[in-house]
Amino acid sequence: MEYKYLLCALCIFIFLGCGSDSTNKSLPKITKLEDGRYEVFEAKRNGKETGTLAKGFYEIKGDSVFTNLSKSLDSIASTFQFKNNLITHDNPNSLDFIVSKMTRDTLELNAEIKGFHFQISLGKPKPKVYEE
């Protein structure tokens, strides 16, 4: 009989311990965005590859950005805030992004565009090497 109570209490503790909070713990903690120009090398719309954003770029300098990853796909300049992996822009034509990954040379952004989920992988362009 005592085992039933012990088992019940254990189940309650496990259940309470598995509760979720409002932060997404699956995202790595990114504290600062690296300055530089990033160009789209892969984009997925609802999990399937798409060429829609093939010429996309996102150029970061301090708290400013120049990009064509906007609501109209026109090039725009904007200031932004970055907190808890979320980029929010001051320009109303800008898209807001969740940064799911960042290395020194790559940036992975997620956004909702016209009801579609986009996962956008960008990288810093390689320097061109000229041979004579």
N, CA and C atoms as an extended XYZ file, in Angstrom:
396
Properties=species:S:1:pos:R:3:atomname:S:1:resname:S:1:resid:I:1 pbc="F F F"
N         0.812       -1.191        0.000 N   MET     1
C         0.000        0.000        0.000 CA  MET     1
C         0.862        1.265        0.000 C   MET     1
N         1.943        1.241        0.777 N   GLU     2
C         2.827        2.400        0.831 CA  GLU     2
C         3.463        2.662       -0.529 C   GLU     2
N         3.683        1.592       -1.285 N   TYR     3
C         4.305        1.748       -2.589 CA  TYR     3
C         3.411        2.534       -3.538 C   TYR     3
N         2.093        2.374       -3.394 N   LYS     4
C         1.169        3.118       -4.251 CA  LYS     4
C         1.326        4.619       -4.025 C   LYS     4
N         1.415        5.034       -2.760 N   TYR     5
C         1.544        6.453       -2.436 CA  TYR     5
C         2.897        6.989       -2.904 C   TYR     5
N         3.921        6.203       -2.704 N   LEU     6
C         5.252        6.597       -3.131 CA  LEU     6
C         5.303        6.724       -4.658 C   LEU     6
N         4.728        5.776       -5.355 N   LEU     7
C         4.694        5.805       -6.809 CA  LEU     7
C         3.873        6.989       -7.308 C   LEU     7
N         2.754        7.259       -6.674 N   CYS     8
C         1.901        8.388       -7.037 CA  CYS     8
C         2.646        9.720       -6.833 C   CYS     8
N         3.325        9.853       -5.700 N   ALA     9
C         4.086       11.070       -5.418 CA  ALA     9
C         5.208       11.247       -6.431 C   ALA     9
N         5.875       10.163       -6.766 N   LEU    10
C         6.950       10.216       -7.756 CA  LEU    10
C         6.413       10.661       -9.111 C   LEU    10
N         5.269       10.135       -9.516 N   CYS    11
C         4.653       10.531      -10.792 CA  CYS    11
C         4.293       12.014      -10.794 C   CYS    11
N         3.789       12.507       -9.669 N   ILE    12
C         3.436       13.932       -9.572 CA  ILE    12
C         4.682       14.798       -9.714 C   ILE    12
N         5.775       14.424       -9.037 N   PHE    13
C         7.013       15.193       -9.144 CA  PHE    13
C         7.566       15.174      -10.569 C   PHE    13
N         7.509       14.057      -11.212 N   ILE    14
C         7.982       13.963      -12.599 CA  ILE    14
C         7.112       14.822      -13.505 C   ILE    14
N         5.803       14.758      -13.316 N   PHE    15
C         4.884       15.541      -14.122 CA  PHE    15
C         5.146       17.036      -13.946 C   PHE    15
N         5.315       17.493      -12.713 N   LEU    16
C         5.574       18.910      -12.449 CA  LEU    16
C         6.931       19.331      -12.985 C   LEU    16
N         7.902       18.455      -12.906 N   GLY    17
C         9.241       18.769      -13.393 CA  GLY    17
C         9.311       18.853      -14.905 C   GLY    17
N         8.387       18.245      -15.616 N   CYS    18
C         8.394       18.260      -17.076 CA  CYS    18
C         7.626       19.433      -17.648 C   CYS    18
N         7.081       20.286      -16.831 N   GLY    19
C         6.326       21.438      -17.327 CA  GLY    19
C         7.223       22.356      -18.129 C   GLY    19
N         6.640       23.083      -19.079 N   SER    20
C         7.443       23.990      -19.893 CA  SER    20
C         7.243       25.419      -19.409 C   SER    20
N         8.234       26.248      -19.699 N   ASP    21
C         8.091       27.663      -19.411 CA  ASP    21
C         8.056       28.408      -20.732 C   ASP    21
N         8.027       29.757      -20.686 N   SER    22
C         7.831       30.530      -21.908 CA  SER    22
C         9.088       30.669      -22.751 C   SER    22
N        10.236       30.329      -22.228 N   THR    23
C        11.452       30.439      -23.025 CA  THR    23
C        11.687       29.155      -23.791 C   THR    23
N        12.243       29.284      -24.967 N   ASN    24
C        12.523       28.121      -25.801 CA  ASN    24
C        13.920       27.625      -25.479 C   ASN    24
N        14.010       26.550      -24.712 N   LYS    25
C        15.309       26.047      -24.278 CA  LYS    25
C        16.056       25.318      -25.387 C   LYS    25
N        15.408       25.055      -26.515 N   SER    26
C        16.095       24.374      -27.599 CA  SER    26
C        16.979       25.334      -28.395 C   SER    26
N        16.789       26.636      -28.243 N   LEU    27
C        17.618       27.608      -28.940 CA  LEU    27
C        18.897       27.858      -28.150 C   LEU    27
N        20.029       27.941      -28.851 N   PRO    28
C        21.267       28.284      -28.152 CA  PRO    28
C        21.212       29.741      -27.703 C   PRO    28
N        21.850       30.059      -26.614 N   LYS    29
C        21.871       31.434      -26.100 CA  LYS    29
C        22.870       32.237      -26.929 C   LYS    29
N        22.380       33.167      -27.713 N   ILE    30
C        23.222       34.043      -28.527 CA  ILE    30
C        23.106       35.442      -27.939 C   ILE    30
N        24.230       36.034      -27.558 N   THR    31
C        24.183       37.321      -26.880 CA  THR    31
C        24.454       38.500      -27.796 C   THR    31
N        25.126       38.271      -28.929 N   LYS    32
C        25.476       39.367      -29.822 CA  LYS    32
C        25.526       38.853      -31.252 C   LYS    32
N        25.080       39.687      -32.171 N   LEU    33
C        25.162       39.352      -33.588 CA  LEU    33
C        26.491       39.857      -34.143 C   LEU    33
N        27.149       39.012      -34.921 N   GLU    34
C        28.428       39.376      -35.538 CA  GLU    34
C        28.188       40.317      -36.714 C   GLU    34
N        28.939       41.420      -36.753 N   ASP    35
C        28.860       42.326      -37.895 CA  ASP    35
C        29.330       41.624      -39.159 C   ASP    35
N        28.781       42.036      -40.287 N   GLY    36
C        29.214       41.513      -41.570 CA  GLY    36
C        28.048       41.311      -42.514 C   GLY    36
N        28.391       40.949      -43.726 N   ARG    37
C        27.383       40.672      -44.749 CA  ARG    37
C        27.173       39.166      -44.827 C   ARG    37
N        25.917       38.756      -44.765 N   TYR    38
C        25.529       37.352      -44.856 CA  TYR    38
C        24.637       37.195      -46.077 C   TYR    38
N        24.892       36.156      -46.866 N   GLU    39
C        24.098       35.907      -48.070 CA  GLU    39
C        23.399       34.558      -47.955 C   GLU    39
N        22.177       34.494      -48.463 N   VAL    40
C        21.378       33.262      -48.391 CA  VAL    40
C        22.049       32.174      -49.223 C   VAL    40
N        22.286       31.017      -48.605 N   PHE    41
C        22.762       29.868      -49.378 CA  PHE    41
C        21.745       28.733      -49.367 C   PHE    41
N        20.731       28.833      -48.488 N   GLU    42
C        19.641       27.853      -48.485 CA  GLU    42
C        18.438       28.479      -47.791 C   GLU    42
N        17.263       28.222      -48.344 N   ALA    43
C        16.028       28.690      -47.717 CA  ALA    43
C        14.976       27.598      -47.835 C   ALA    43
N        14.214       27.424      -46.762 N   LYS    44
C        13.133       26.438      -46.763 CA  LYS    44
C        11.833       27.133      -46.378 C   LYS    44
N        10.794       26.811      -47.149 N   ARG    45
C         9.452       27.313      -46.859 CA  ARG    45
C         8.629       26.117      -46.413 C   ARG    45
N         8.135       26.167      -45.183 N   ASN    46
C         7.388       25.049      -44.595 CA  ASN    46
C         8.150       23.732      -44.738 C   ASN    46
N         9.474       23.786      -44.557 N   GLY    47
C        10.307       22.594      -44.559 CA  GLY    47
C        10.789       22.119      -45.917 C   GLY    47
N        10.365       22.776      -46.994 N   LYS    48
C        10.780       22.381      -48.339 CA  LYS    48
C        11.643       23.480      -48.949 C   LYS    48
N        12.721       23.073      -49.643 N   GLU    49
C        13.610       24.055      -50.253 CA  GLU    49
C        12.863       24.955      -51.220 C   GLU    49
N        13.270       26.235      -51.228 N   THR    50
C        12.675       27.212      -52.127 CA  THR    50
C        13.770       28.134      -52.647 C   THR    50
N        13.607       28.601      -53.870 N   GLY    51
C        14.548       29.549      -54.453 CA  GLY    51
C        14.088       30.985      -54.317 C   GLY    51
N        12.968       31.200      -53.662 N   THR    52
C        12.381       32.535      -53.534 CA  THR    52
C        13.357       33.554      -52.955 C   THR    52
N        14.175       33.138      -52.003 N   LEU    53
C        15.080       34.067      -51.321 CA  LEU    53
C        16.532       33.886      -51.759 C   LEU    53
N        16.743       33.322      -52.954 N   ALA    54
C        18.090       32.960      -53.411 CA  ALA    54
C        19.063       34.137      -53.450 C   ALA    54
N        18.602       35.325      -53.716 N   LYS    55
C        19.488       36.491      -53.787 CA  LYS    55
C        19.410       37.333      -52.515 C   LYS    55
N        18.916       36.715      -51.443 N   GLY    56
C        18.756       37.441      -50.190 CA  GLY    56
C        20.078       37.713      -49.493 C   GLY    56
N        20.109       38.818      -48.766 N   PHE    57
C        21.286       39.174      -47.964 CA  PHE    57
C        20.844       39.902      -46.704 C   PHE    57
N        21.710       39.890      -45.727 N   TYR    58
C        21.443       40.537      -44.441 CA  TYR    58
C        22.783       41.079      -43.961 C   TYR    58
N        22.930       42.394      -43.957 N   GLU    59
C        24.206       43.019      -43.605 CA  GLU    59
C        24.067       43.766      -42.281 C   GLU    59
N        24.853       43.334      -41.300 N   ILE    60
C        24.779       43.877      -39.940 CA  ILE    60
C        25.972       44.784      -39.690 C   ILE    60
N        25.685       45.964      -39.128 N   LYS    61
C        26.753       46.869      -38.693 CA  LYS    61
C        26.264       47.564      -37.422 C   LYS    61
N        26.793       47.102      -36.280 N   GLY    62
C        26.348       47.647      -34.996 CA  GLY    62
C        24.892       47.312      -34.748 C   GLY    62
N        24.063       48.352      -34.563 N   ASP    63
C        22.633       48.121      -34.354 CA  ASP    63
C        21.816       48.465      -35.596 C   ASP    63
N        22.490       48.474      -36.762 N   SER    64
C        21.826       48.762      -38.028 CA  SER    64
C        21.949       47.568      -38.962 C   SER    64
N        21.003       47.486      -39.882 N   VAL    65
C        21.010       46.398      -40.847 CA  VAL    65
C        20.575       46.943      -42.207 C   VAL    65
N        21.168       46.372      -43.260 N   PHE    66
C        20.745       46.627      -44.635 CA  PHE    66
C        20.429       45.263      -45.220 C   PHE    66
N        19.217       45.093      -45.735 N   THR    67
C        18.776       43.767      -46.171 CA  THR    67
C        17.712       43.853      -47.246 C   THR    67
N        17.569       42.759      -47.990 N   ASN    68
C        16.421       42.637      -48.888 CA  ASN    68
C        15.486       41.533      -48.393 C   ASN    68
N        15.724       41.046      -47.195 N   LEU    69
C        14.806       40.094      -46.559 CA  LEU    69
C        13.752       40.912      -45.816 C   LEU    69
N        12.868       41.506      -46.591 N   SER    70
C        11.831       42.379      -46.045 CA  SER    70
C        10.470       41.881      -46.501 C   SER    70
N         9.428       42.524      -46.030 N   LYS    71
C         8.066       42.101      -46.394 CA  LYS    71
C         7.822       42.193      -47.892 C   LYS    71
N         8.459       43.163      -48.548 N   SER    72
C         8.261       43.341      -49.991 CA  SER    72
C         9.437       42.812      -50.811 C   SER    72
N        10.456       42.270      -50.142 N   LEU    73
C        11.709       41.803      -50.750 CA  LEU    73
C        12.488       42.939      -51.404 C   LEU    73
N        12.174       44.192      -51.026 N   ASP    74
C        12.955       45.348      -51.456 CA  ASP    74
C        14.092       45.553      -50.460 C   ASP    74
N        15.177       46.170      -50.914 N   SER    75
C        16.293       46.475      -50.015 CA  SER    75
C        15.902       47.627      -49.092 C   SER    75
N        16.147       47.449      -47.823 N   ILE    76
C        15.820       48.478      -46.837 CA  ILE    76
C        16.941       48.580      -45.807 C   ILE    76
N        17.003       49.723      -45.163 N   ALA    77
C        17.907       49.933      -44.044 CA  ALA    77
C        17.052       50.127      -42.797 C   ALA    77
N        17.543       49.635      -41.670 N   SER    78
C        16.774       49.730      -40.438 CA  SER    78
C        17.704       49.587      -39.243 C   SER    78
N        17.272       50.113      -38.130 N   THR    79
C        17.932       49.769      -36.876 CA  THR    79
C        17.174       48.593      -36.286 C   THR    79
N        17.813       47.888      -35.366 N   PHE    80
C        17.167       46.713      -34.788 CA  PHE    80
C        17.558       46.556      -33.330 C   PHE    80
N        16.763       45.742      -32.634 N   GLN    81
C        17.071       45.322      -31.275 CA  GLN    81
C        17.214       43.807      -31.306 C   GLN    81
N        18.115       43.312      -30.472 N   PHE    82
C        18.340       41.868      -30.403 CA  PHE    82
C        18.278       41.451      -28.942 C   PHE    82
N        17.295       40.586      -28.632 N   LYS    83
C        17.126       40.113      -27.261 CA  LYS    83
C        16.476       38.738      -27.298 C   LYS    83
N        17.013       37.807      -26.498 N   ASN    84
C        16.467       36.448      -26.409 CA  ASN    84
C        16.314       35.796      -27.786 C   ASN    84
N        17.345       35.943      -28.618 N   ASN    85
C        17.398       35.352      -29.961 CA  ASN    85
C        16.379       35.946      -30.928 C   ASN    85
N        15.751       37.053      -30.581 N   LEU    86
C        14.755       37.686      -31.442 CA  LEU    86
C        15.298       39.014      -31.968 C   LEU    86
N        15.272       39.154      -33.312 N   ILE    87
C        15.642       40.420      -33.951 CA  ILE    87
C        14.349       41.144      -34.293 C   ILE    87
N        14.171       42.341      -33.730 N   THR    88
C        13.031       43.184      -34.079 CA  THR    88
C        13.570       44.467      -34.704 C   THR    88
N        12.953       44.874      -35.808 N   HIS    89
C        13.404       46.039      -36.562 CA  HIS    89
C        12.486       47.221      -36.333 C   HIS    89
N        13.042       48.420      -36.522 N   ASP    90
C        12.256       49.644      -36.361 CA  ASP    90
C        11.505       50.026      -37.634 C   ASP    90
N        11.913       49.504      -38.776 N   ASN    91
C        11.263       49.793      -40.053 CA  ASN    91
C        10.015       48.921      -40.181 C   ASN    91
N         8.848       49.511      -40.446 N   PRO    92
C         7.615       48.707      -40.524 CA  PRO    92
C         7.592       47.720      -41.701 C   PRO    92
N         8.460       47.891      -42.697 N   ASN    93
C         8.524       46.971      -43.825 CA  ASN    93
C         9.451       45.784      -43.533 C   ASN    93
N        10.108       45.817      -42.382 N   SER    94
C        11.058       44.759      -42.019 CA  SER    94
C        10.340       43.546      -41.462 C   SER    94
N        10.997       42.407      -41.612 N   LEU    95
C        10.551       41.168      -40.971 CA  LEU    95
C        11.304       41.009      -39.660 C   LEU    95
N        10.664       40.437      -38.681 N   ASP    96
C        11.358       40.081      -37.445 CA  ASP    96
C        11.792       38.635      -37.557 C   ASP    96
N        12.940       38.323      -36.955 N   PHE    97
C        13.520       36.993      -37.093 CA  PHE    97
C        13.850       36.392      -35.739 C   PHE    97
N        13.791       35.079      -35.675 N   ILE    98
C        14.340       34.324      -34.553 CA  ILE    98
C        15.665       33.755      -35.043 C   ILE    98
N        16.730       34.011      -34.296 N   VAL    99
C        18.045       33.485      -34.649 CA  VAL    99
C        18.174       32.121      -33.985 C   VAL    99
N        18.208       31.069      -34.807 N   SER   100
C        18.287       29.719      -34.254 CA  SER   100
C        19.717       29.197      -34.197 C   SER   100
N        20.625       29.857      -34.927 N   LYS   101
C        22.021       29.420      -34.924 CA  LYS   101
C        22.892       30.554      -35.439 C   LYS   101
N        24.080       30.686      -34.855 N   MET   102
C        25.033       31.661      -35.358 CA  MET   102
C        26.437       31.189      -35.050 C   MET   102
N        27.286       31.232      -36.065 N   THR   103
C        28.717       30.997      -35.890 CA  THR   103
C        29.417       32.243      -36.414 C   THR   103
N        30.727       32.190      -36.466 N   ARG   104
C        31.476       33.339      -36.960 CA  ARG   104
C        31.130       33.638      -38.417 C   ARG   104
N        30.795       32.608      -39.193 N   ASP   105
C        30.553       32.781      -40.627 CA  ASP   105
C        29.144       32.458      -41.089 C   ASP   105
N        28.269       31.987      -40.203 N   THR   106
C        26.920       31.615      -40.624 CA  THR   106
C        25.868       32.198      -39.695 C   THR   106
N        24.670       32.295      -40.229 N   LEU   107
C        23.533       32.833      -39.489 CA  LEU   107
C        22.299       32.084      -39.964 C   LEU   107
N        21.503       31.590      -39.038 N   GLU   108
C        20.261       30.908      -39.406 CA  GLU   108
C        19.095       31.673      -38.800 C   GLU   108
N        18.208       32.132      -39.678 N   LEU   109
C        17.050       32.930      -39.274 CA  LEU   109
C        15.762       32.176      -39.547 C   LEU   109
N        14.767       32.399      -38.715 N   ASN   110
C        13.433       31.837      -38.903 CA  ASN   110
C        12.430       32.985      -38.868 C   ASN   110
N        11.453       32.916      -39.776 N   ALA   111
C        10.445       33.977      -39.837 CA  ALA   111
C         9.153       33.433      -40.417 C   ALA   111
N         8.075       34.121      -40.112 N   GLU   112
C         6.781       33.860      -40.734 CA  GLU   112
C         6.585       34.930      -41.800 C   GLU   112
N         6.408       34.488      -43.045 N   ILE   113
C         6.196       35.416      -44.149 CA  ILE   113
C         4.913       34.995      -44.866 C   ILE   113
N         3.917       35.868      -44.822 N   LYS   114
C         2.628       35.621      -45.478 CA  LYS   114
C         2.053       34.252      -45.128 C   LYS   114
N         2.148       33.874      -43.867 N   GLY   115
C         1.574       32.620      -43.401 CA  GLY   115
C         2.448       31.394      -43.591 C   GLY   115
N         3.639       31.568      -44.139 N   PHE   116
C         4.558       30.452      -44.339 CA  PHE   116
C         5.731       30.571      -43.365 C   PHE   116
N         6.207       29.411      -42.866 N   HIS   117
C         7.396       29.396      -42.009 CA  HIS   117
C         8.628       29.281      -42.898 C   HIS   117
N         9.558       30.214      -42.750 N   PHE   118
C        10.805       30.183      -43.501 CA  PHE   118
C        11.972       29.938      -42.554 C   PHE   118
N        12.856       29.031      -42.966 N   GLN   119
C        14.133       28.803      -42.298 CA  GLN   119
C        15.190       29.235      -43.307 C   GLN   119
N        15.947       30.273      -42.958 N   ILE   120
C        16.872       30.901      -43.895 CA  ILE   120
C        18.296       30.719      -43.389 C   ILE   120
N        19.131       30.055      -44.180 N   SER   121
C        20.539       29.848      -43.828 CA  SER   121
C        21.381       30.809      -44.649 C   SER   121
N        22.180       31.600      -43.941 N   LEU   122
C        23.018       32.593      -44.591 CA  LEU   122
C        24.470       32.364      -44.200 C   LEU   122
N        25.373       32.797      -45.058 N   GLY   123
C        26.796       32.684      -44.764 CA  GLY   123
C        27.537       33.900      -45.282 C   GLY   123
N        28.681       34.162      -44.660 N   LYS   124
C        29.520       35.246      -45.148 CA  LYS   124
C        30.169       34.781      -46.449 C   LYS   124
N        30.159       35.649      -47.465 N   PRO   125
C        30.749       35.238      -48.743 CA  PRO   125
C        32.252       35.006      -48.595 C   PRO   125
N        32.741       34.035      -49.339 N   LYS   126
C        34.174       33.738      -49.336 CA  LYS   126
C        34.899       34.823      -50.142 C   LYS   126
N        36.077       35.229      -49.695 N   PRO   127
C        36.828       36.221      -50.474 CA  PRO   127
C        37.200       35.629      -51.847 C   PRO   127
N        37.122       36.462      -52.843 N   LYS   128
C        37.459       36.002      -54.191 CA  LYS   128
C        38.972       35.950      -54.342 C   LYS   128
N        39.442       34.847      -54.904 N   VAL   129
C        40.874       34.665      -55.133 CA  VAL   129
C        41.113       34.752      -56.629 C   VAL   129
N        41.998       35.635      -56.993 N   TYR   130
C        42.328       35.813      -58.408 CA  TYR   130
C        43.667       35.172      -58.704 C   TYR   130
N        43.693       34.364      -59.740 N   GLU   131
C        44.940       33.725      -60.150 CA  GLU   131
C        45.381       34.307      -61.478 C   GLU   131
N        46.660       34.477      -61.628 N   GLU   132
C        47.191       35.018      -62.873 CA  GLU   132
C        47.850       33.944      -63.690 C   GLU   132
